[in-house]
Amino acid sequence: MFGTARAGTSHDITAIPGPWEDANGQARAIRLHHRGAVPALRSAMLRDRKIVLIDRLGWDLQSPDGLHEIDEYDQDETLYLIVHQPETGRHLGSVRLLPSTAPHLLGDHFAHLCLDGVPRGPDVCEITRLVTAPGLTRAEALQVRRQLSIALFEHALEAGITRYTMVTHMPWLPSLLSIGWDAEPLGMPAGEGVDAVAALQIFVNAATLHRLRAAWAMPPRVLPTAWLRPEIDRREQAAS
């Protein structure tokens, strides 16, 4: 699901002329496993998830220590795409990716939203916990969401993902569709008012990525080519 909090000030991110700029601590995107390196950044992400999703939006989620939002899907191999400021360690936005061939939110809790069954397969991945940090201005949050959108497509095209699935609250559906994704509903929404939710699938292709990059004046690449997956890197090196 998608969450954002726009109230407040920018604090140490006084200006972000472009989240893709690699200068003066400007924001960058990385891929990070839950168990992996940069524990301070992971902790900052989980703290912001707690502030946005539990404290501000009032979702009935888990916070084992009262500081971080974390659930059974935040496992060692869970992968996150994170926009951050390298110099300050500031988390600006992130998204959690869950493989559809393993336990995931749509399959475990929201299967009733899928008219023809939950999409599953090695090429299908679920988008969850898409959050922008509290304290960002509206313009800054928009920039971070755009960078995350590009990162999602870059990662998918490299990882062999052809479709993303996700569950969203209906009030946020128009803003999600306005991003420019090639998306379609998986079934009818359930619930009423602000609590109504729906399931979507988002088709991944290079044409959409190129269109979004051009529309937002993004650079040729947002994610670094190297990413934090040491167990995979070791296997690939051994096979070469």
HELIX and SHEET records of a PDB file:
HELIX    1   1 PRO A   39  ARG A   49  1                                  11    
HELIX    2   2 LYS A   50  ARG A   56  3                                   7    
HELIX    3   3 LEU A  105  HIS A  109  1                                   5    
HELIX    4   4 ALA A  111  LEU A  113  5                                   3    
HELIX    5   5 ARG A  138  ALA A  159  1                                  22    
HELIX    6   6 MET A  170  TRP A  172  5                                   3    
HELIX    7   7 LEU A  173  LEU A  177  1                                   5    
HELIX    8   8 GLY A  193  ASP A  195  5                                   3    
HELIX    9   9 ALA A  206  TRP A  216  1                                  11    
HELIX   10  10 PRO A  230  ALA A  239  1                                  10    
SHEET    1   A 5 PHE A   2  THR A   4  0                                        
SHEET    2   A 5 VAL A 124  THR A 132  1                                        
SHEET    3   A 5 ARG A  90  PRO A  99 -1                                        
SHEET    4   A 5 LEU A  79  GLN A  85 -1                                        
SHEET    5   A 5 ARG A  28  HIS A  33 -1                                        
SHEET    1   B 5 PHE A   2  THR A   4  0                                        
SHEET    2   B 5 VAL A 124  THR A 132  1                                        
SHEET    3   B 5 ARG A 163  HIS A 169  1                                        
SHEET    4   B 5 VAL A 197  PHE A 203 -1                                        
SHEET    5   B 5 ASP A 182  PRO A 185 -1                                        
END                                                                             
